[in-house]
């Protein structure tokens, strides 16, 4: 992918507008996790170190365009960012009427962009208004890259210079390395409750990868496609034929979709449910499959140990409950022990990585969520496409 990078730009004495993703969670009126704010610091600090002034824009929550409510206010985010930077970060509510006069080293934040009429519809005039504030526009919000909105796409069309921030560039470089120029074998882990939510991802990856590991409810549907007993486990009978097609596609190219031969079951889905490990053939009608068994986990771990590149989205069992976490932990350890390039994304995946303490052993952890999944599907990300266009 060809796009301009912030770290290649001369921003000295310039005003830099950064579209960040500081959509952080709140609990009892306070920020409960500042990971996204901290992830944005690299680009902000780069600009400040080079003598630029910085304008931040971000969304927060799901406000109604044209309406402002106290819970939509980005002031707590600006205050937290100011604490991390050691300087005041003012919130600009009337930036369209009063263009800010900034000095080198200043940092300000626009009010929640999703309050602005035309933001979600990618209004060109709103994009031009954003662009008029700056000399350089930086998109550092990969998590919103799959949406064409005024603060991600229209502004990039209108800005004098449009480039990718440190976080965005890192995401794109890592994803490109994993899927466009991977070291082989390329192994993908795709797990989750439903095939339907990840069918297009599975179909797309089946064309690219050497081995496709599935887990969770997705694996149950594939087991059903092979005529295996799954008891009362979560599965989608209407997608059995699609699952067969994916397995056939992998087999035709010499790959496979390795499925468990032993599983960990329970009679109910509960934190204190009694776990029982058994051969797949022994699964009873009232059993729920909640994890892969140790033999299957070892077999999958062996595949991962020999991988050249690993793409991971989704735990293979109900890892939140310790008695059903063995399979996911075995895969996590195998990835951590391998020197292969690995990229992981998705909320549950990141939670599993944190639980098993292997965060520093994953080559790249994607912050993208929906954008990460759409990239895996092979879809064009509008906010990335415009950066490529401007960088051509």
N, C-alpha and C positions, 0 to 999 in steps of 0.2 A: 504494500500500500504506500502510495506517495502522498505525503501531506507535510505541511510546514509544522515545525515544532517550536514551542516557546523558547526552549533552550538554544535555539539557533537565531533568535531575534535580538536585535539591539533595541532594548526598551528604555535606555537611559533618557531621563527627562520626559518620558512619554506617559500618557494615561492608558492604563491597561484595564480592560473590562473582562473579568473572569466569570464565566458561567460555571459555578460550582454545584455540587450536590451536597447540601448541608441539611437535607430533610431528615433530621434526627428525631428519635423517639423521646417523648416526655412522660414522666410519671410524677404525679402529685405536683404538677406545675414546674418541674425541674427536668433538665436534660438528663436522661438516664443512660445514654450511650453516645459519646462524642466521636466515635470512630470516623464518621464521614467528615467531620470538621477537621480532625487531625490529618486525614488523608489529603485534604486540600491545601495543607500548609506549604508543601514543597513548591508549588507554583507561586503562591503568594510571596513566600520568602525570597524566591528567585527574583521576582520583580522588584521587591524592596531593596534587595542587595545590589541590584543594578541601577538604583536611583529612579525608579518609576513611582508613580502614584497608582493606586489600585482601587477599582470599583468591583465589588462582589455582587453577583446576583444569584439567587437560589430560590427554589420553591420550598414550601413547608406545608405539609398536610394536603388536604383536598378542599381548598376554599372554593366558593362560588365566584366566578368572574364578575367584577363590578361591585362586589360587596366586601366589606372589611369587618371582621370580627376579632375580638381580642386574641383568640386562640390562633389566629392566622399571622399574628405579628412576629416578625423575625428578630425583634429586639433582643430576646434572650439568646438567640444564636449569635448575634453581633457582639453581645456582651461577653459571651464565652470565648468567641474568637479573639476579642480584644485582650482577654486575660492570657490566652496562649501566646499572643504576639507581644504582649507587654505595652500595648497602646490602645487608645480609645478608637472604637469603630462605630461611627455614627450611622443611623439609619435614615435614608433619604426617602421621604414620602412624596415630595412634590418635585421630583427630579426632571419631569418633562417641562414644567413651568420655569424652574430655576436650575439651570445647568450648573453643577457644582464646580467651584474654582478650587482646584487641588494643588498642593505642593508635593514635591518629591518626598516619599515616605508616608504620605497620607493613605489611610485605608477607610473606605466607606462601604456601606451595603445598601442596595436598593431594597425597598419594601417587597415582600413576597411577590414574585413575578406572576404567579397564577391568579392573583387578584386583578391583573390588568386585562381589560377586555381585548380579545383577539389573540391572547397568548396561546391557547390550545389550538386555535384555528390557523396558527402560523401566519398571522396578519403581517403583510409586508411593511405597512406603515409603522406598526409597532416595532418591527425589526429594525427599521431605519432610525427610529427614535433611540433605541438602545445603541445602535452603531454610532450615532452622532455624539455620544458621550466619550468616545475613545479614539486612540490612535491605533491600538492593537486589540483585537478580540481573541480571547482564549477560551476554548471549550475544554473544561476539565471535568465534565459531568458525564462519564461513560454510562452511568445508570439511566440516563435519559436519552441516550443516543439513538434509541429505536423510535423516538417520537419526533415528528417534524413540528416544532413549535417555534414561536417567535424568538424565544431566548436561546434556542439551540440551532435553528436552521435559517430563519429569515435574517437574523442579525449577522450570521456568518456570510450571507450573500452581500450585505450592505457595508460591512466594515472595511476600512482601508486595508487591513491585514487580518486574516483569520487563520489561527493555528491551534494545534493541540497542546494542552497543558501537560505537565509532567505525569499526572495520573492517567489521563486519556491516552497519551502516547505509549505509556507502559502497557496499558490494556491492549491496545491495538498491536503493538509489537509482539506481546506474548501470545495473543490469539492467532496472529499470523504465523508465528513460529510453530504453534501447535497444530494448526489445521492446513496451512498453505504450503509449508516447507518442513514437515515433521521428520524427525529421525524415526526410522522404522525398527520394530513393529509399533504401529500406532494403536493404542488400546483406549477405548472409551468406556466409562462407567456411566450408565444412565439409569437412575432409579427414582422411584416415586410411587405414589398411590395408584395413578391411572396411566394406562397407555394413551388414552385420548388426549391428555394434556401434553404429551411428548411424542406423539406419533410422527409428526413431521421431522422432529429432531432425529428420531430413530431411523427414519427412512433416509434422511440426508447423510447421517453418519455411516450408515451401512454402505454407502458409496465410497467412503473415504478411509474407514478404519480397517485394521487387520483382525481385530477381535472386538466384539461388542458385548460387554458385560451388562446384564440388566438385573435389577433388584427390586425389592418391595412388591407392591401390587402389580407392577409391570411384569416382574418375573412370574408371578402367579398366572397371569394371562398367557404367557408363553408356555408355561407348564401345561395349562389347559389345552393349548394348541397341540401339544404332544400327547394328549390323552392321559396325562398323569393325574393322580388324585390330589386335590387341594382342599378338601373338606369345605368349611364355610369361610375360607380365606377371601379377602378382597380380590376381585378380578372382574374383567369386562368380557363377557361371553360374546358380545357383538363385534369384538375386535380380534377374535381368534384367527380369522382368515388373514387379516392384515399382519398379525404376528407371524403366521406361517410364511407369508411373502418375504418378510424381513429375514427370517432364518434361511429361506431358500436363496435369497440374494447374497447373504454372507457365505453360504456353502458353495455357491457357484464361483466365488472368487478365492476359494481355499481358506476362508476364515470360518468363524463359528459364533454362535451365541451360547456360551457355556451355561448350562442350567444346573441347579443344585440336585444332588443325589441324596443328601440328607438335610434335614431342616430342624429348626427349633419351633415347637408349637405350644399353644396354650388353648384353654377352653374359652377364654375371654380376653378382651383387650383392656388390660388394666395394669397399673404400675406394680401391683402386688400379685399379678397372675403367676401361677406355677408354670415354670417352663419345663418342657420335655423334649429331649433330643431323640429323633427317630429317623429311620430310613424313609425316603419319600414314599416308598410303596406301602408304608405302615400308617400313613396319614388317615385318620378316621373322619367320618362324616361331620363330626362336631368339633374338629380341630381347626384352629386358625394358624397359618404359617406366619410367624413374626420375625424370623431370621433364617439365614442359611446355617446349616450345621457345620461342625468343625472340619469334616473331611472336604466339604465343598469350599469352605473358606480357604483351606490350605491350597486347594487346586486353583482357585482364583488368584490367590497370593502369588503362586508360582508363575502364572501368566504375567502378572504385574512386575514381578522381579526381572523378567526378561524383556520388558517393554523398552522401547527407545523414547516414546512420548506417551504421556497419560493425560487424558481429559476426563475430569470427574465432576459429575453433577448428580447428587443424590445418594443417601446412605442405603445400604442393601437390607437393612433391618430396622426395627423400632429401637434405634440406639439410645433414645432418651431413657428407656428402661434398661437397667444394667444387665438383666438376664437375657435380653435380646440384642445386646450390643456387640457380641463376639465377632460376628461376621464383618461388620463395618470396621471394627478395630483391627481385625486381621488385614483387611485391604488397606487401611490407613497406614499400618506399620510397613506393609510391603512397599507402598509408594514412598514412604519416608526412607526406607533402607536402600532404595534404588537411586542411582545417580541420574536417571532419565529426567528429561524436562517434563514437569508436571504443572498443570493448571487446573484450578478448582474454582467452582462458582456455585451460587445458590445458597440461600439462607441455612437450610438444614445441613448442607455439606460443610459450610464454614463452622457451624455449631459443633459438628462431629470432629472436625479438625482441632478445634479449640479443646473439646472434651478430652481428646487423646493426646494433647500436648505436642502436636507435630507441625504447628504453624510455620516454624522456621525451616521445616524440611520440605515444604511445598515450594516449587520454583516460583509460581505466581498465583496469588489469590485474587480472583476477580471480584470487584465490588459491584458488578453490573446487574445482577438479577435478571430482569426481563431482557435487557440488551445482550447479556451473555448467552441466553438461550436462543435468541433470534440470530445471533452470529453463528451459533452451532447449526442452526437450521439452514444457514447459507443465505439468509435474507439480507437485503441491503439496509443499512442503518442510515436514515436520512441525515443525521447530524454528522456522520462520518463521511457520507458521500459528498456533502457540500465542502468539507475540509479538503477532500481529495481534489475536487473541482477547483477550489481556490489555490491549491498547491501545485496544480499542473503547469 
